[in-house]
Amino acid sequence: MKYFSEIDWRISPTRGIFRALSSGLKEVKQLLSKAPGVKVVDNAKNKLYPMPIDASKRDEVFVGRIREDESIPNGINMWIVSDNLRKGAALNAVQIAEILIKEYL
């Protein structure tokens, strides 16, 4: 992902299931917030973070619970939720093709 190309981040995903795939710092939040198709939901004080039910029938990828992973250098943990029936290989292929056409053709 070009947003992280300048930083050697290590990411530790986790996963939960509810008809959607789940995988569970200020600069990272800002970068993710600017990424097309990504919605950051990360407010621990108000107990707001992405849930698989929220991603159901949606194209966006929801990211939250973003925190440092102290087990590895430059590591981050984040909870990532998407509807795997909508945001899968087919939609990814179309989005990649759109970027290639826009930026390289």
C-alpha positions as CSV (number, residue, x, y, z in Angstrom):
1,M,0.0,0.0,0.0
2,K,1.6,3.3,-1.1
3,Y,0.4,5.0,2.1
4,F,2.8,2.9,4.2
5,S,5.7,2.8,1.7
6,E,7.9,5.1,3.7
7,I,7.6,3.2,7.0
8,D,8.5,-0.4,7.6
9,W,5.3,-1.3,9.6
10,R,4.6,-4.8,10.8
11,I,0.9,-5.6,11.1
12,S,-0.6,-8.3,13.4
13,P,-4.1,-9.1,12.1
14,T,-6.8,-11.0,14.1
15,R,-9.9,-12.4,12.6
16,G,-13.5,-13.0,13.6
17,I,-16.5,-14.1,11.6
18,F,-20.0,-12.9,11.0
19,R,-20.6,-13.1,7.3
20,A,-17.6,-10.7,7.1
21,L,-13.9,-11.0,7.6
22,S,-12.4,-9.2,10.6
23,S,-8.9,-8.6,11.5
24,G,-8.1,-7.3,14.7
25,L,-1.8,6.0,16.4
26,K,-2.5,9.4,15.1
27,E,-0.5,9.3,11.8
28,V,-1.8,5.8,10.9
29,K,-5.4,6.9,11.6
30,Q,-4.9,9.9,9.3
31,L,-3.4,7.8,6.5
32,L,-6.1,5.3,6.7
33,S,-8.8,8.0,6.8
34,K,-7.5,9.3,3.5
35,A,-7.5,5.9,1.8
36,P,-10.3,5.4,-0.7
37,G,-12.9,2.9,0.6
38,V,-11.6,2.9,4.2
39,K,-13.7,4.1,7.1
40,V,-11.9,4.6,10.4
41,V,-14.1,3.9,13.4
42,D,-11.8,4.2,16.5
43,N,-13.1,5.9,19.6
44,A,-12.4,3.7,22.7
45,K,-13.7,6.3,25.1
46,N,-17.2,6.0,23.6
47,K,-16.7,2.3,22.9
48,L,-16.9,2.8,19.1
49,Y,-15.0,0.4,16.9
50,P,-15.9,-1.6,13.8
51,M,-18.1,-4.6,14.1
52,P,-18.7,-7.2,11.4
53,I,-22.5,-6.5,11.4
54,D,-21.7,-2.9,10.5
55,A,-19.8,-4.0,7.4
56,S,-22.5,-6.3,6.2
57,K,-23.7,-5.4,2.7
58,R,-21.2,-2.5,2.5
59,D,-18.2,-2.0,0.2
60,E,-16.1,0.0,2.7
61,V,-13.4,-1.6,4.8
62,F,-13.8,-0.5,8.5
63,V,-10.7,-0.1,10.6
64,G,-10.5,0.5,14.4
65,R,-8.8,-0.3,17.6
66,I,-5.5,1.0,16.1
67,R,-2.7,0.6,18.6
68,E,1.0,-0.1,18.9
69,D,2.1,-3.7,18.9
70,E,4.8,-3.9,21.4
71,S,5.8,-7.4,20.4
72,I,7.6,-6.3,17.2
73,P,9.5,-3.1,16.2
74,N,7.3,-0.6,14.4
75,G,4.3,-2.8,14.9
76,I,0.7,-1.8,14.9
77,N,-2.4,-3.8,15.7
78,M,-5.8,-2.9,14.2
79,W,-9.2,-4.4,13.9
80,I,-10.3,-4.6,10.3
81,V,-13.8,-5.5,9.2
82,S,-15.3,-6.0,5.7
83,D,-18.1,-7.9,4.1
84,N,-16.2,-10.7,2.4
85,L,-19.1,-11.3,0.0
86,R,-18.9,-7.8,-1.3
87,K,-15.3,-6.8,-0.7
88,G,-13.5,-9.7,-2.2
89,A,-11.3,-10.6,-5.1
90,A,-13.8,-9.3,-7.8
91,L,-14.2,-5.8,-6.3
92,N,-10.5,-5.6,-5.5
93,A,-9.7,-6.5,-9.1
94,V,-12.0,-3.7,-10.5
95,Q,-10.6,-1.1,-8.1
96,I,-7.0,-2.1,-8.9
97,A,-7.8,-1.9,-12.7
98,E,-9.4,1.6,-12.2
99,I,-6.2,2.9,-10.4
100,L,-4.0,1.4,-13.1
101,I,-6.0,3.0,-15.9
102,K,-6.1,6.4,-14.1
103,E,-2.5,6.5,-13.1
104,Y,-0.6,4.6,-15.8
105,L,-2.6,4.7,-19.0
